[in-house]
Amino acid sequence: DAKKFFILNLFRQVGVMVITIYLLYTDRGYTSGVYSNILVLTLINIYYFIKLRVKIKVNKEDIKYSLMFSIPLIPFALGNVLLSYVDRFVVYGGLGAEETGKVSFMTNYSNLFILIIQAITLGWQPRVFGLIQEDKKIEIESYAKCIFTFLTFVAMGMIFFSKEFTLIIGSKSYADTYRYMTPLIVGN
């Protein structure tokens, strides 16, 4: 069910982001993202383990169908993770520790945009594949235009209100970090 899948993914993404931000404030540093992913995925796995009561049946068709959805997403996800860590090393080498912390702060904020993109994409995928099988190209194009327009407005809003976000969430030492938001959003 697409709705349940969307809710689960949204829970995962929001949970990871909230726990990462919390752990960053508790000086866990670069390991915050790893710990938050492990914690949230463990909770999701426990939930499904209890819900399914370990009634796991392996069906080759289901595995093939699932791989059809997930394999195209692997390069995207790996690219974002690698880019995030490589950026920090490059910034640290060129600007130092303080600026690296500021860029990391805004990178976490810009990850909200990735969260929104992933939630929409994952919630929309089953519908799109159904429309592809029904050969409804005009409906697919219409959905794609709506999603693009929505994401454009979200991106502009995140860019325009990044200074306010910085002042609300961060300390005064982060006040100038909003200048990193445009390249981070455009890069996502």
ROMI-652862 format. One record per residue: residue in one letter; residue number from 1; z, y, x of N, C-alpha, C, O in turn. Coordinates in steps of 0.05 Angstrom, whole numbers, m for minus. Each point is the difference from the previous one (the first is absolute). Example, Ala and Ser with C-alpha at 12.3 -4.5 7.8 and 13.67 -1.06 7.14 Angstrom:
// residues 2
r; k; n.Z; n.Y; n.X; ca.Z; ca.Y; ca.X; c.Z; c.Y; c.X; o.Z; o.Y; o.X
A; 1; 156; m114; 264; 0; 24; m18; 0; 24; 18; 13; 0; 21 $
S; 2; m27; 21; m28; 1; 24; 16; 14; 22; m15; 4; 22; 10 $
This chain:
// residues 188
r; k; n.Z; n.Y; n.X; ca.Z; ca.Y; ca.X; c.Z; c.Y; c.X; o.Z; o.Y; o.X
D; 1; 0; m24; 17; 0; 24; m17; 0; 25; 18; 18; 3; 17 $
A; 2; m37; 14; m21; m4; 24; 17; 24; 19; m1; 7; 12; 20 $
K; 3; 5; m9; m44; 22; 18; m3; 25; m9; 16; 12; 16; 14 $
K; 4; m6; m42; m15; 22; m11; 15; m5; 2; 30; 18; 7; 16 $
F; 5; m43; m12; m8; m7; 3; 28; 3; 28; 10; 10; 5; 22 $
F; 6; m19; 14; m38; 3; 29; 6; 29; 7; 3; 7; 14; 20 $
I; 7; 10; m22; m38; 29; 7; 1; 13; m12; 24; 15; 13; 14 $
L; 8; m22; m38; m7; 11; m13; 23; m8; 14; 26; 16; 5; 17 $
N; 9; m41; 3; m16; m10; 14; 24; 13; 27; 2; 7; 9; 22 $
L; 10; m5; 5; m44; 13; 26; 0; 29; m2; 9; 9; 16; 16 $
F; 11; 5; m37; m26; 28; m5; 9; 1; m4; 30; 17; 11; 14 $
R; 12; m36; m27; m4; 0; m7; 28; m5; 26; 17; 15; 5; 19 $
Q; 13; m35; 10; m26; m7; 24; 16; 22; 21; m2; 8; 11; 21 $
V; 14; 2; m6; m44; 21; 20; m3; 26; m9; 14; 13; 15; 14 $
G; 15; m7; m41; m17; 24; m11; 13; m2; 2; 30; 19; 8; 13 $
V; 16; m42; m15; m2; m4; 2; 29; 3; 29; 9; 13; 6; 21 $
M; 17; m25; 12; m36; 1; 28; 9; 29; 11; m2; 9; 14; 19 $
V; 18; 5; m19; m40; 27; 10; m3; 19; m12; 21; 15; 15; 12 $
I; 19; m17; m41; m7; 17; m13; 20; m8; 10; 28; 18; 4; 16 $
T; 20; m43; 0; m11; m9; 11; 26; 12; 27; 5; 11; 6; 21 $
I; 21; m13; 12; m41; 12; 27; 3; 30; m2; 4; 10; 14; 18 $
Y; 22; 3; m31; m33; 29; m3; 4; 6; m10; 29; 18; 11; 13 $
L; 23; m32; m31; m5; 5; m11; 27; m7; 20; 22; 12; 1; 21 $
L; 24; m32; 16; m26; m6; 21; 20; 23; 20; 3; 6; 9; 22 $
Y; 25; 7; m3; m45; 23; 17; 1; 25; m13; 13; 18; 14; 9 $
T; 26; m18; m41; m8; 22; m14; 13; m7; m8; 29; 12; m17; 12 $
D; 27; m32; 31; m1; m8; m3; 28; m9; m28; 7; 6; m10; 22 $
R; 28; m21; m3; m39; m13; m26; 6; m26; 4; 15; m11; m18; 11 $
G; 29; 0; 43; m12; m24; 6; 14; m24; m15; m9; m4; m4; m24 $
Y; 30; m13; m4; 43; m25; m13; m6; 3; m27; m14; m19; m10; m12 $
T; 31; 43; m2; 13; 4; m26; m13; 5; 3; m30; 1; m20; m14 $
S; 32; 2; 44; 4; 5; 5; m28; m21; m13; m18; 7; m13; m20 $
G; 33; m32; 16; 26; m21; m11; m16; 0; m30; m1; m5; m13; m20 $
V; 34; 12; 1; 43; 1; m30; 2; 23; m10; m18; m4; m18; m16 $
Y; 35; 28; 30; 20; 23; m9; m15; m4; 4; m30; 7; m17; m16 $
S; 36; m19; 39; 8; m3; 6; m29; m20; m20; m12; 4; m10; m22 $
N; 37; m26; 4; 36; m19; m20; m10; 13; m28; m3; m4; m13; m20 $
I; 38; 19; 5; 40; 13; m26; m1; 19; m1; m23; 1; m20; m15 $
L; 39; 15; 41; 11; 20; 0; m22; m14; m1; m27; 8; m17; m17 $
V; 40; m27; 34; 12; m14; 0; m26; m15; m26; m5; 2; m10; m23 $
L; 41; m16; 0; 42; m15; m25; m4; 19; m23; m4; m7; m19; m15 $
T; 42; 30; 19; 28; 19; m21; m4; 11; 1; m29; 2; m21; m13 $
L; 43; 3; 45; 3; 10; 2; m28; m22; m9; m20; 6; m14; m19 $
I; 44; m31; 21; 24; m22; m8; m17; m2; m31; 1; m4; m13; m21 $
N; 45; 5; 2; 44; m2; m29; 3; 22; m15; m14; m4; m20; m13 $
I; 46; 29; 30; 15; 23; m12; m13; m5; 2; m31; 5; m20; m14 $
Y; 47; m14; 42; 5; m5; 4; m29; m20; m21; m10; 5; m14; m20 $
Y; 48; m27; 11; 34; m21; m19; m8; 9; m29; 4; m7; m18; m16 $
F; 49; 23; 13; 36; 10; m27; 5; 18; m8; m24; m2; m23; m10 $
I; 50; 19; 41; 1; 17; m6; m23; m16; m1; m26; 4; m19; m16 $
K; 51; m23; 37; 13; m16; 1; m25; m18; m25; m2; m3; m11; m22 $
L; 52; m9; 3; 44; m19; m22; m1; 15; m27; 2; m12; m21; m6 $
R; 53; 37; 21; 14; 16; m24; 3; m14; m21; 17; 0; m24; m5 $
V; 54; m13; 34; 26; m13; m16; 20; m21; m20; m12; m3; m22; 9 $
K; 55; m10; 31; m30; m22; m17; m12; m26; 11; 12; m15; 14; m14 $
I; 56; 10; m22; 38; m24; 10; 14; m21; m22; m1; 4; m23; 9 $
K; 57; m27; 30; m20; m23; m18; m1; m23; 13; 15; m6; 24; m5 $
V; 58; m5; m38; 23; m22; 11; 16; m26; m7; m13; m7; m23; m5 $
N; 59; m8; 44; m2; m26; m3; m12; m21; 14; 17; 3; 24; 5 $
K; 60; m23; m39; 5; m19; 11; 18; m15; 24; m13; m6; 19; 14 $
E; 61; 0; m20; m39; m14; 22; m13; 17; 25; m1; m10; 22; 5 $
D; 62; 37; m25; m10; 18; 23; 0; 2; 13; 28; 0; 24; 3 $
I; 63; 1; m41; 17; 2; 10; 28; m26; 15; 7; 1; 21; 11 $
K; 64; m24; m33; m18; m26; 13; 5; m1; 27; m15; m10; 20; 12 $
Y; 65; 18; m19; m37; 0; 24; m16; 18; 21; 12; m7; 24; 2 $
S; 66; 31; m32; 7; 19; 19; 12; m11; 11; 27; 3; 24; 5 $
L; 67; m15; m41; 11; m11; 9; 25; m23; 19; m4; m4; 19; 16 $
M; 68; m11; m22; m38; m22; 18; m6; 11; 29; m3; m13; 19; 7 $
F; 69; 37; m17; m19; 13; 27; m3; 13; 10; 25; m3; 24; 7 $
S; 70; 16; m42; 8; 17; 10; 21; m13; 3; 27; 7; 18; 16 $
I; 71; m27; m34; m9; m12; 1; 26; m13; 28; 6; 4; 10; 22 $
P; 72; m17; 3; m41; m11; 26; 6; 22; 21; 5; m6; 21; 12 $
L; 73; 30; m26; m21; 22; 20; 4; 13; m3; 27; 14; 19; 9 $
I; 74; m17; m41; 4; 14; m5; 26; m8; 21; 21; 18; 11; 12 $
P; 75; m44; m6; m7; m7; 20; 20; 12; 28; m6; 8; 14; 18 $
F; 76; m9; m7; m44; 11; 26; m8; 30; 2; 6; 9; 20; 12 $
A; 77; 6; m41; m19; 29; 0; 5; 6; 0; 30; 17; 15; 9 $
L; 78; m30; m32; 6; 4; m2; 29; m7; 26; 13; 14; 10; 18 $
G; 79; m36; 2; m26; m9; 25; 11; 21; 22; m4; 5; 16; 19 $
N; 80; 6; m14; m43; 21; 20; m5; 25; m4; 17; 11; 19; 11 $
V; 81; m3; m44; m8; 24; m6; 16; m5; 7; 29; 16; 14; 13 $
L; 82; m38; m23; m2; m7; 5; 28; m3; 30; 5; 9; 10; 20 $
L; 83; m23; 3; m38; m5; 29; 4; 26; 15; 0; 3; 19; 15 $
S; 84; 15; m27; m33; 26; 14; m1; 15; m2; 27; 11; 20; 9 $
Y; 85; m10; m44; 3; 14; m3; 25; m15; 12; 23; 13; 12; 18 $
V; 86; m39; m15; m17; m16; 12; 22; 3; 30; m1; 3; 13; 21 $
D; 87; m4; m1; m45; 3; 29; m2; 26; 10; 12; 1; 20; 14 $
R; 88; 21; m35; m19; 26; 8; 11; 0; m1; 31; 12; 18; 12 $
F; 89; m24; m38; m1; m1; m1; 29; m17; 23; 12; 8; 11; 20 $
V; 90; m30; m5; m33; m17; 21; 10; 14; 27; m3; 0; 16; 19 $
V; 91; 12; m11; m42; 14; 25; m4; 24; 2; 20; 4; 22; 11 $
Y; 92; 10; m43; m7; 23; 0; 18; m10; 7; 28; 13; 16; 14 $
G; 93; m35; m28; m5; m10; 5; 26; m10; 29; 4; 3; 12; 21 $
G; 94; m14; 0; m42; m10; 27; 1; 19; 22; m7; m1; 22; 11 $
L; 95; 19; m27; m30; 17; 21; m10; 30; m4; 4; 16; 19; m2 $
G; 96; m7; m43; 8; 28; m6; 5; 14; m11; m24; m12; m4; m22 $
A; 97; 37; m2; 26; 16; m14; m20; 5; 16; m25; m1; m11; m22 $
E; 98; 6; 37; 24; 7; 16; m23; m24; 2; m19; 3; m4; m24 $
E; 99; m27; 10; 35; m24; 2; m17; m7; m28; m11; m10; m1; m23 $
T; 100; 15; m20; 38; m5; m27; m11; 17; m5; m24; m9; m12; m20 $
G; 101; 34; 20; 21; 18; m3; m23; m10; 15; m24; 1; m9; m23 $
K; 102; m11; 33; 28; m11; 17; m22; m25; m13; m12; m3; 0; m25 $
V; 103; m14; m9; 42; m25; m13; m10; 7; m26; m16; m12; m5; m20 $
S; 104; 32; m10; 30; 9; m24; m14; 11; 6; m27; m5; m14; m19 $
F; 105; 20; 36; 17; 11; 9; m25; m22; 5; m20; 2; m9; m23 $
M; 106; m22; 24; 31; m22; 6; m19; m18; m25; m4; m13; m2; m21 $
T; 107; 11; m16; 40; m15; m24; m4; 13; m17; m22; m15; m11; m17 $
N; 108; 41; 10; 16; 13; m14; m21; m5; 13; m27; m4; m14; m20 $
Y; 109; 3; 40; 19; m7; 14; m25; m29; m6; m8; m5; m5; m23 $
S; 110; m13; 6; 43; m28; m6; m7; m4; m29; m8; m20; m6; m14 $
N; 111; 38; m12; 21; m1; m28; m8; 3; m2; m30; m8; m21; m12 $
L; 112; 19; 41; m1; 1; 0; m30; m28; m2; m11; m5; m13; m20 $
F; 113; m13; 27; 33; m28; 0; m9; m12; m28; 3; m14; m9; m18 $
I; 114; 20; m4; 40; m9; m28; 4; 12; m18; m22; m14; m17; m11 $
L; 115; 39; 21; 5; 14; m15; m21; m15; 3; m26; m5; m20; m14 $
I; 116; m2; 44; 7; m14; 6; m25; m28; m14; 0; m8; m12; m20 $
I; 117; m6; 15; 42; m26; m13; 3; 2; m30; m3; m15; m12; m15 $
Q; 118; 34; 0; 28; 3; m29; m1; 8; m9; m28; m10; m20; m10 $
A; 119; 28; 34; m3; 9; m8; m27; m23; 2; m19; m4; m18; m17 $
I; 120; m12; 39; 18; m23; 2; m18; m21; m21; 7; m11; m13; m19 $
T; 121; 6; 9; 44; m20; m20; 8; 8; m28; m9; m17; m14; m11 $
L; 122; 41; 7; 17; 9; m27; m8; 2; m4; m30; m5; m22; m10 $
G; 123; 12; 43; m4; 1; m2; m29; m27; m1; m13; m4; m11; m21 $
W; 124; m15; 24; 35; m27; 3; m11; m18; m24; 8; m19; m6; m15 $
Q; 125; 25; m8; 36; m17; m22; 10; m7; m21; m20; m23; m7; m4 $
P; 126; 43; m4; m10; m7; m21; m19; m20; 10; m22; m18; m15; m8 $
R; 127; 22; 39; 0; m18; 12; m21; m28; 3; 12; m20; m6; m14 $
V; 128; 18; 16; 39; m26; 4; 12; m15; m26; 4; m24; m2; m6 $
F; 129; 38; m18; 16; m14; m26; 3; m9; m12; m26; m21; m13; m2 $
G; 130; 37; 18; m19; m9; m8; m27; m25; 14; m8; m19; m12; m12 $
L; 131; 18; 39; 17; m24; 15; m7; m24; m7; 17; m23; 0; m10 $
I; 132; 28; m7; 35; m22; m9; 17; m12; m26; m11; m24; m3; m1 $
Q; 133; 42; m15; m7; m10; m26; m11; m15; 5; m26; m19; m16; m7 $
E; 134; 26; 37; m8; m13; 6; m26; m25; 18; 5; m14; 7; m19 $
D; 135; 10; 2; 45; m22; 17; 7; 0; 27; m14; m20; 9; m10 $
K; 136; 44; 3; 8; 3; 26; m13; 2; 22; 21; 22; 11; 4 $
K; 137; m44; m5; 8; 0; 19; 23; 7; 29; m9; 13; 14; 15 $
I; 138; m21; m6; m38; 5; 27; m9; 30; 4; m5; 11; 21; 7 $
E; 139; 2; m41; m18; 29; 1; m5; 15; 1; 27; 20; 14; 3 $
I; 140; m29; m30; 16; 13; 0; 27; m3; 28; 13; 19; 10; 11 $
E; 141; m43; 1; m13; m5; 27; 11; 18; 21; m13; 10; 18; 13 $
S; 142; m7; m20; m39; 17; 18; m15; 29; m2; 9; 13; 21; 5 $
Y; 143; m3; m45; m2; 28; m4; 10; 3; 11; 28; 20; 13; 6 $
A; 144; m40; m18; 11; 2; 9; 28; 1; 30; 1; 15; 11; 16 $
K; 145; m31; 3; m33; 0; 29; 0; 27; 11; m9; 11; 19; 11 $
C; 146; 1; m32; m31; 26; 9; m10; 21; m4; 22; 17; 18; 4 $
I; 147; m17; m40; 9; 20; m6; 21; m4; 20; 23; 19; 10; 11 $
F; 148; m44; m5; m3; m6; 18; 22; 11; 28; m7; 12; 13; 16 $
T; 149; m17; m4; m41; 9; 27; m8; 31; 1; 0; 11; 19; 10 $
F; 150; 1; m40; m21; 30; m1; 0; 11; 1; 29; 18; 16; 6 $
L; 151; m29; m32; 12; 9; m1; 28; m5; 27; 14; 16; 8; 17 $
T; 152; m37; 5; m24; m6; 27; 12; 21; 20; m8; 10; 15; 17 $
F; 153; m2; m15; m43; 21; 18; m9; 27; m7; 13; 15; 18; 7 $
V; 154; m9; m44; m5; 25; m8; 13; 1; 9; 29; 20; 11; 9 $
A; 155; m42; m15; 5; m2; 9; 28; 3; 30; 3; 15; 9; 17 $
M; 156; m28; 6; m34; 2; 29; 1; 29; 9; m6; 11; 18; 13 $
G; 157; 1; m31; m33; 28; 7; m6; 19; m6; 23; 18; 16; 6 $
M; 158; m22; m39; 7; 17; m7; 22; m4; 19; 23; 20; 7; 14 $
I; 159; m44; 3; m9; m5; 19; 21; 12; 27; m7; 14; 12; 16 $
F; 160; m19; m3; m41; 10; 27; m8; 30; 2; m1; 12; 21; 5 $
F; 161; 1; m43; m12; 29; 0; m3; 15; m13; 23; 24; m6; m2 $
S; 162; m38; 2; 24; 13; m13; 23; 22; 18; 12; 20; m11; 11 $
K; 163; m24; 37; m11; 20; 18; 11; 26; m2; m17; 22; m1; 12 $
E; 164; m25; 0; m38; 23; m2; m17; 15; m26; 4; 24; m2; 1 $
F; 165; m40; m20; 1; 11; m26; 5; 17; 0; 26; 22; m10; 1 $
T; 166; m34; 22; 19; 13; 1; 26; 27; 15; m2; 20; m8; 12 $
L; 167; m20; 30; m26; 25; 15; m2; 21; m14; m17; 24; 4; 4 $
I; 168; m33; m20; m24; 19; m14; m17; 11; m24; 14; 25; m4; m1 $
I; 169; m41; m12; 12; 8; m26; 12; 10; 3; 29; 20; m12; 7 $
G; 170; m34; 27; 9; 7; 2; 28; 19; 24; 6; 5; 16; m18 $
S; 171; 4; m16; 42; 17; 23; 8; m17; 23; 8; m25; m2; 0 $
K; 172; 37; 25; 7; m15; 23; 8; m17; m4; 25; m21; 13; 4 $
S; 173; 29; m32; 12; m15; m6; 25; m27; m12; m7; m18; m1; 17 $
Y; 174; 14; m10; m41; m25; m11; m8; m17; 19; m16; m22; m8; m10 $
A; 175; 30; 33; 7; m14; 19; m18; m29; 4; 7; m16; 5; m18 $
D; 176; 9; m7; 44; m28; 4; 7; m18; m25; 0; m23; 1; 7 $
T; 177; 34; m23; m16; m15; m25; 1; m21; m2; m22; m18; m17; 1 $
Y; 178; 19; 35; m21; m20; m1; m21; m28; 3; 11; m20; m8; m13 $
R; 179; 17; 20; 36; m27; 5; 11; m14; m27; 8; m24; 0; 4 $
Y; 180; 39; m22; m2; m11; m26; 6; m11; m14; m25; m15; m20; 2 $
M; 181; 21; 30; m25; m6; m14; m25; m30; m3; m5; m9; m22; m7 $
T; 182; m6; 43; 10; m29; m1; m6; m14; m22; 17; m14; m16; m12 $
P; 183; 17; 16; 38; m13; m22; 15; 10; m28; m7; m15; m19; 1 $
L; 184; 41; 17; m7; 11; m26; m7; m12; m10; m27; m7; m24; m2 $
I; 185; 6; 41; m18; m11; m8; m26; m30; m6; 3; m10; m20; m11 $
V; 186; m5; 37; 24; m29; m4; 4; m5; m26; 15; m19; m14; m6 $
G; 187; 36; 8; 25; m2; m25; 16; 5; m24; m17; m10; m22; 6 $
N; 188; 26; 25; m26; 6; m23; m18; m22; m5; m19; 1; m18; m16 $
